[in-house]
Amino acid sequence: MGKHLCCTEKGINLEQHLQCVVLGIIPWINPPSSIVSAIKSGKSESELLVACRILSSAANLASPALFDSILKPSGSIWTLLSSLITEVILASTEPRDEEETWTDEALEILLDVWSHILQPTDLSKRVPLPQYGVDAAAEIFRTFVHTELKAASASAEEDEDESEQVQAAIAARDERLGAISLIARASSRESISLLASLLSERCSFICQLKEGNSCPPSILEELHWLLIMSGNVIADPGEGETPMVPDAILTQFPASMDVTSHPVVLLSCSAIMLAQNSRDPFFQREILSPRLMEAIVWFFARWTDTYLLSSNVGHGPYSTPSGAESNHQLSILPESGKNPVVFAFSEHGDGISALKCLVQLGGTALTLWPGEKALLELTCFKLFAALSRRRNVCSHLVANEAWQHFAKAFAYLEQTLLLLPSSIQRGLAEVLCRSANGFSSADDANQFLKDLLSPLTMKIVEISQMKELSAAAQKPDAILMVTNLVERLRGAARATMPRTQKVMFEIGVAVMEPLLVFLECYRNQSFVVYVLLKFIVDWVDGQVAFLEAKETAIVFSFSVRLLQTYSAHNVGKISVSMSRTLQNETQAEKYKDLRSLLQLLTNLSSKDLIDFAAEDSSEAENPDVAQVIYLGLHIIIPLITVDLLKYPKLCRQYFTLLAHMLEVYPEKIARLSKESFGQVMGALHFGLRHQDIEVVNMSLTALNAIAFYHYQAMCKAQEGLGQHALEYYDNDGIRHEGVLAQFLRSLLQHLLFDNYSNELVEPAGDALLPLILCNTSLYERLALELLEGQHNPVLQSRLAAAFHTLITGNKVTSSLDRANRRRFRENLHNFLAEVRGFLCMR
């Protein structure tokens, strides 16, 4: 808004204006206790909510320093905010009607006020809170924690009939934790010390329980909430980036602080105490539940990326944080100048023992409750993924005895692990293979993968060679075994690294024949077919960048056989009548195997781009990528009907591949059979009328490519598209235009009379110019037809001039070079602006 508001003629600047506004609403919120009491007694809450919104707007508009000065010298805005939000929090815990939502609304707005202050849009304006602001934040957090602990304790006694309401309340509470975490970090010393103390009390109580004693459910609910709250306060989620220790934690605690008394370290040690006890049979039987275990695993999954085994310990209080947890007490103290919270769980602290504890925790979670999907996913995709993400952690992970035991159990198909859901099989294989990155030697990494994957590879080969496989393979346990084994291979393929690529190639080649056998055997089991296809797609994707000519030929040959086998059993199976029963995108996932095949062809097509600059291989040595892709399209196209292209995911994948192939290999399209060529052109006609702008754009790109190719061939007296571009007569003697003539007529009709996005005019111009140059006489006939249909002499004259200027104005020539195409696009914009208005009039 600048330095002054709209009332600058009165000499009021931003600071004075905000001060006036805030002072004007003070009677609506001060004193907070009286205001809230009056609302609970029946007074309208509207004034309070309006005042809260004004405070939120002021906090968003003003810098933190300016906001701090609003009530000075008569009072402190921080004290007022603290008192107000404390009263609202306390009021929210009292019994009320379902329609009374004012406390939730007020709390949400007031938390926004703090978020604006603590995380301003312009980070350069962020300044430390004054001490009275820190005290206010500490008071808010203290009230919130004690209130929520009471609510958590009370929820343990709720009737099962009220479980839905309880879950809704818990979900609403968890949504606030992000904003509350900012307030806690603003007063880190007090807030984290409070959490550490509360968590320690409950962990100590639980860990002292003995056989015959039961733990009150209220304690377990409180413990669950404290773990979630603590995880939010001390660590960021870190999606898409490497999490770091929050600045507030690094700056508010002195670097010289004793490690053993640091609140973050004490809090982490209490959580580790829980993790260590998770292996105790009594603890598992009497204390742990899937819900509590989820909280423990979630905490450590979030914590691991930030604190476990820092790679650059001791470079000062702002060093890149990434520590690890410790056991009950740290055995090593940091050297002078090293931040204790970073040092505490490094490899020089107790990071190694913490790593072992977390591996064992993950193993317990996977085996103790194999039916709890949410817990399994947290363990596999969050905790183990965090452990295997960084190479310095992996170097300790692969040397860890617990991890080695887990890898051996996985490799030798231990039944407990093998019966886990298929997605977990894939995830576990991926994290195990990624952990091989921790080996300093490539030979050691390759040997680890061979030991891990060879037993399951041999098992797959063994199953495929069973006598009477067709009958035995249809049993549920056999289907589960095959599915899970292939999912493991898929996970390993997704973890392909340059130095382990050769091993993964050898494994892929070893299972090629068994996979084709399974594709034949399970042709009526759509889920198994999909798993097989997805493994092949991921395997090819991981391999294609590294393959030599001989290896490429092997992959191409296998891919063609795969497509032929799939096609042989699916032509006519995916019918229009069947597709009409699909009601939504979820049901359309029945056709996801076709998308996988298209992705396979897309991955294979990238091989030509990767090898484009290669100089050490002769043309004879390298397989013809285009020939393989078009052969694949020839096999797949009969399976893809126009009705199936109405489903977005399949449609985008198809047109992505089609546009790429027609751009890079337009000469191959002329070699397709009349039927296959017609199906491709039918798809392009469909794509030009699609509602998805991306699909239309790709269709125009493909159309431009084939028209461009044909016109260049004409200029060189070559065949181009050959018979496909010529008009013909069918068996009934009906004349049909050539394909490019059809597209010229269709595209002009679309541009002149249909609705479309202006974003498509330029790609349409790129396609239209070569179409006109290929069919100049047809363009003139179409223009004449429109002129004859226009009876207004003035408009007829304008239309004739516009058609002439389109192809001759602005120095447009018959060239297809970049400059001429740019000039034609400008002409097309002017042409449409000139004629669409009166042509579309009814």
VENTA-V209838 format. One line per field, one symbol per residue. ss: DSSP state (H for helix, E for strand, C for the rest). A space follows every 10 residues. Layout:
ss = ???
//
This chain:
ss = CCCECCCHHH CCEHHHHHHH HHHHHHHHHC CHHHHHHHHH CCCCCHHHHH HHHHHHHHHH HCCHHHHHCC CCCCCCHHHH HHHHHHHHHH HHCCCCCCCC CHHHHHHHHH HHHHHHHHCC CCHHHCCCCC HHHHHHHHHH HHHHHHHHHH HHHHHCCCCH HHHHHHHHHH HHHHHCHHHH HHHHHHCHHH HHHHHHHHHH HHHHHHHCCC CCCCCCHHHH HHHHHHHHHH HHHHCCCCCC CCCCCCHHHH HHCCCCCCHH HCHHHHHHHH HHHHHHHCCC HHHHHHCCCH HHHHHHHHHH HHHHHHHCCC CCCCCCCCCC CCCCCCCCCC CCCCCCCCCH HHHCCCCCCC HHHHHHHHHH HHHHHHHHCC CCHHHHHHHH HHHHHHHCCC HHHHHHHCCC HHHHHHHHHH HCCCHHHHCC CHHHHHHHHH HHHHHHHHCC CHHHHHHHHH HHHHHHHHHH HHHHCCCCHH HHCCCHHHHH HHHHHHHHHH HHHHCCCHHH HHHHHHHHHH CHHHHHHHHH HCCCCHHHHH HHHHHHHHHH HHHCCCCCHH HHHHHHHHHH HHHHHHHHHH CCCCCHHHHC CCCCCCHHHH HHHHHHHHHH HHHHHHHHHH CCCCCCCCCC CCCCHHHHHH HHHHHHHCCC CCCHHHCHHH HHHHHHHHHH HHHHCHHHHC CCCHHHHHHH HHHHHHHHCC CCHHHHHHHH HHHHHHHHHH HHHHHCCCCC CHHHHCCEEC CCCCEECCHH HHHHHHHHHH HHHCCCCCCH HHHHHHHHHH HHHHCHHHHH HHHHHHHHCC CCHHHHHHHH HHHHHHHHHH HCCCCCCHHH HHHHHHHHHH HHHHHHHHHC CC
//
